[in-house]
């Protein structure tokens, strides 16, 4: 079957649900705080949904702040991580996951 003849049987919402479940399954030993949909796009050439999910990283960035005090303070900043899940639009299987 050619790429043009393939039907889109997995809609946008189903692709997001699938990507979210794949993330939870792949990272089952980790917590994914504030897991959220960041982007979704359909790639017609590959016939895949590209779903980007973001979550708070367990790694925090520490930085010194310069304020009116003579002594700088250390602040921790939470960093977001982004993963792109490529979901086949015909059957919903995970084709790949990449870092964004």
Helices and strands as residue ranges (DSSP letters): H 12-26, E 36-43, E 48-65, E 73-88, E 94-99
